[in-house]
Amino acid sequence: MKPSKTHSTILSIQNVITTLILSMISIFIIIGALTTFQTSLTSVSFKRAANDFTTDSLFYLISKENHYFSEVLPTESRNPSLGKIAFEIMTSINLGDPRTFLGRELPGFSFYDGTIVVAGEGSDFTNMPTSESAPPMDVILAEREAASESLANMNEETSDESNDMSAESQVTENNIVHIIHSHSRESFLPELKNVSEPNDAWHAEVNVTLVGERLGNELEKRGIGTEVDKTDISGMLSERGWSYPQSYEASRDLIKTAMENNQDLEFFFEIHRDALRRDITTVTINGIEYARTYFVIGKNNPNYEKNQKLAEDLHYLLEKHYPGLSRGVLVKDGTGINGRYNQDLSENSILIEMGGVDNTLGESYRTSEVLADIISEYYWN
């Protein structure tokens, strides 16, 4: 018996309703799944997972459609681990990096998301460079009594251990190096009276700008024209009503002005001192104590690979002449990280941690002299 037209219409309506109900159920299931994984499925997760896609892996995937691409792959090339990539995307956990097991649960732990490109002696992710917690502006601006009774005599201090490896007859026509200090009042506990806490190591005059100044003077001795900006960035922040995390924005204005006034500037060094303690930031070479360096590169800029190459070159030169002085090269990016440090303004820009909160100015001065030797060798050669 042939179904009536009315019956067919009813079946069609039932099918439409059934399809709509199933579609709605599917939508709710998908939304529920996405909600469940919302703490894991982030752009950062996909970015980290994408790092597993090397050029060889990409060529391998393309070769599935065009076999000619497989011919350019080296014989030792291995297939990408798609399961590992999918697992990392869904969980934000990298089985090869224990930091990812805790990074999303512990407040502030994401600070250690940096990648150690070159590890110096004793360097790992447990002792990467760190800063004090941002202090109140009144603490930064507070005057503290320096322990050194004669700062002038300290500035005259020189080291006989420095080896000038450059040709003294060579001199740049203009200033080509610019040195700046975004955290200009970072100081050193041994140079302050009645101060023992790293978070209180701040001073308007006895601070990291003296280290940058010494580096600039030593570069000048080696024929490399250098300008040192000792602007009180903390004072600028106070005048503008800005907070401490905006230090790099303030220094950015100064760097741009310097570049406009001098088109010959080639190298930009941001000098800091680490907040880590003496056992990590100090090395003894031939019986002499030096403040160790750490080269830091911000990845959130198009120049980071060239900046990283400069940092690596300087690191290896330091290792060649002063083994153990450099703590390595660190690349930083990610949530809550500056990841730029104004290094997008130049292809030869790096941040250098010079010692730590427990180092003396004398130890940092010795390192400045050594670093000037290394930069000189790099530049003239």
N, C-alpha and C positions, 0 to 999 in steps of 0.2 A: 504494500500500500504506500503510495507516494505521500511524503510528509506535507502537511498543509503549509501554506505561506505564513500563516500566523505562527505555527510551531517553529518554523525556520527562523523567524524574526526573534522569537523568544530565546532560542539557542544562541543566536548572534549576540543578543544583549547580555546573556549570561557569560559568554566568552569574553566580552569586553569588560564586564564587571570583574570577572576572575582575573583577567590580565592586569587591571588597575590595582586590584587588591595585592596581587603578587608583586607588582612594581613598587607599591608603597611599602610593603614589607621589606623588599630588597633595599630600598632607599634607607629605611630605618636601620637595617642591619649594617649597611655601609657607614652611615653616620655614627652608629654606636662603635664600630670598629675604629673609625678615625678618632673619635673622642677618647677611646681607650688608649690609643697610641699617640695622643697629641703631645705628650712630653718627650716622645722619641722622634717622631717624624718632623724634623726641622730642616731648615736650609743648611744648617751647620752639619747635620747628619749626612745629607746628600753631598755636601762639599767634601767631607772627609772620605766618604765612600768613593767619590769621583777620583780621589787621589790614587786609588788602586788601578785606575785605567791608564796604564802607561801607553806610550806610542805603540809599542809592540802589541799590547792588548787590543788597541783600537784597530790596528791593521789586521789582527787575527779575526775580529768580528766582521770587518768589511770583507775579508777573504772568503767568508761563507757565501757571499753573493758573487764576488769576483775573485776567482782563484789566482789571478795574476798578483794580487797584493801579498799572497803568502810567499811569493818568491823573494821578497825583500826582507823577510823575517830571518834573523839569525837562527842557526840551528839550535842554540841553547835556549831560545825564547820559549817560555812556558805559557800555557793558556791562562786567561784571567780566572780567578776563583769567584765565580758568580754567586755561589752559595755564601761565601764569606762577605761579599759586598752586600747581599740582601740581608744577611744577619745584622751587619753593622747599621744599615739604614733603619731597620725595624727596632733595634735595641740601643743604638748609639754606643755600643760596646765594641771595642777593638781588643780581641783576645791577646794581641801582642803588646798592649799598652795597659798596665794595671790602673793608670790614672782614670780611665774611662769607667771603671767600676764604681767610682766614688764621686766623680766630677760633678754630676748633676744633683747629688744629694747633699754635699757639704757646701755651705755658703762660702764664696770666695775661692773655692778650690779650682775654679776655671782659670784662675790667674796662671796656673801651671800648664796651660794648654800649649805653650810654646814648643817649637821643634828645635832640638839641639842638632844643628847641621854639622858642626865640628865640635867634638867634646875634648876639652883640654884635660890635663891630669886631674883626676878626682871629680870631674864634673858629671852630673846626671840630673834627672828631673827633680830630685829632692833638694838641690841647692842652686837652682836657677836664680838669677838676679831678682831681688825683690825690693820694694819700697816700703817705708813706714806707712802705717795707716794715716790718711790725710789728717793733719792736725788742724785745730781751729786757727783761723787767721791771726788771732791775737798771740798765739804761741809762736807762730812763724815770725811775726813782727817784733816779738819781745827781744830786748837786748840781753845778751848773756855775756858774762865776763870771760874773756879768753885766758887760758892758763899761761900762754906764752907772754912773757913780760915785754918782749921786744919783737914785734911782728916784722919790723924792718930787717933785723938780723936774720930772721928765719927766711925771708925772701932772698937774702944774699947767699943762703946755704947752697953749696954746689957739691957734686959727687965726682970724685976722681975715677970712679968705676965706669963712667960713661965712655963708650968708644965711638968717636965720630967716624962713621963709615962713608960719608959723602965727600965729594970733592969741594974743598972750601972755596975754590976759585969760581964755582958755579953759583950764580945768583939770579933769581927770577926778576924780571923787570918790574912787576907789580905784585901786589898781594894776591895770592891765589888760594889761600886757606882762610876759612872763616870758622871761628870757634865760638860757641854759645853755650849757655847753661840755663835750661828751662826751669830747673829746680835750684835756683841760684844760691839759696841759703842753706843747702845741705852742708853740714859741718862734720867734724870728727871729734869723738869723745875725748881722746887724749889732749886735745887743744882747748877744752872747755873746763872751767872750774865748777865744781859742785854739780856736775851733770853726769849721770850714769845710765840713763835710759836712752836707747836708740831713738825713740820717738821724740826725745827732747833735744836731739843734736842739731840745733839750728843756730846760725849766727849771721849777723848782717855784714860782717867784714871777714871773719876767719871762716871761710867756707870753700866750696868746690871751685869757685871762680879763681882762686889763687892757683889751683892745679892747672886750670885752663890757661891762665896767664903764663905759668912756667912752661907749659907745652909750647905756647906761642913764641916765647923768648928763645927756647931751644931750637925751634924750627928756623927762626930768623938767623941764629948763629950758623945754621947749616945752609944758608942761602935761599931759604923758602919764605917768601913774603907772606906774612900772616897778620890778620886782624882779629883781635879778641874782644868780643862783646861781653862786658861785665855788668850789663844792665841788671838792676835789682828787679827781677821778674815778680817776686813776691810783693814788692811795693807797687808795681803796675797793677797786679790783681786787686790790691786794696783800693787803689785809686779808681779803678773801673767798677768796683763792686762785684768782681768775678770770684768764682770759687777756685780752689786749688787744682782740680782736674782740668781747668782751662789754661793751665800754664803754657801748654804747647800752642794754643791759639794766640797767646800774647807774644811768645817768641817767634811765631810765624810772621807776624807783622814786622818784626825787627829783621828777620832773614830776608824777607821780600825787599825791604828798603835797602839792605846791604847789597843785594843783587842788582837793584836798579842803579845804585851809585857806583858799582864796580862790576863791569861786564867780564872781568878777567877771573873772577872767583871760580875755582874748579872743585875744591874740596870743602865739605861742611862737616865739622865734628861737634857733636852734642856731648858734653862732658857731664857725667854724674858720678856719684859715689853710692855704692850698694849699701843696703841695710843689714846684710848678713855679717856674721861675726868674724873675728880675726883668724880663726883656724882655717876658714875657707878662703878668705880674701888676701892672705899673706903667703909669700914664698921666700925661702932663703936660698940665694944663689951665690956660691963662693964666699959664704960667710956674711953676706949682706942681705938685709931684709928689704923686699920690694912689695908694693901694693899690686895685687894681680889685676889684670884687665879682663873684661868680658865684652865682646862686640855684639851689639843687639841690632837686629834689622826688623823693621815693620813690614809685614807682608801685604798690608792693605794699600798698596800703591803700585803703579805700573813700572817703577824703577827697581823694585826690590831685588830682582835677580842680579842686576849690575851692582847694586849696593852690597849685596851678599858676596859677590865675587871680590870686591875690594876688601871686605872684612876678612874673607878667607885668606887672601894674599897676605894681609898684614899679620894675621894669626900665624901662618906658616913661617913668615920671616922672624917673628918673635920666637917661635919654637926652635928655629935654626940657631939663633944667637943666644937666647935666654930660655932654655927648656923649662916649662912649668910656669912661666910668667903669665901666659894667656890661659884663661879658663875656657875659652872656646868661642864659638859663634852661635848665637841663638836667633831664631826667626820667630816673631810673635804676631799672632792675629787671633781672632775669635771674639766671642761675646764678652763685653766688659773690658776689652783690651784696646789701647789706643791704636796699635797696629799700623801707625803711619810715622809718627815722630817727625813730621815735616820732611821726611825723606823723599816725598814725591816731588819736591822742588829741585832735586838734583840727582844725577846718576852716580854721584860720588859722595854720598852722605851716609854716615853711620853714627850710632849712639855708642859711646864707650863708657862703661862702668870702670872707674879708676879707684880700686881699693874698696874698702868698706868702712862702716861706722867706727871700727876700732883701730883703723890705721892712722898713723901720724902723717902730718903734712910732709915731713922729711921722706917718708917711704913713698908717698905719692909723687913727690918731686923727682925721686930717683927713677920711678917708672916713666914719668913725663920725659926725662932725658933719653931713656932707652927708646921710648915710643917715637921720639923725634928722630933718633937714628934710623929707626925702621922705616918711618914715612919718607925720610930723606933718601934712603937706599931705594925704596920703591919708586919714588918720583924720578930721580936722576937716572935710574937704570931703565 
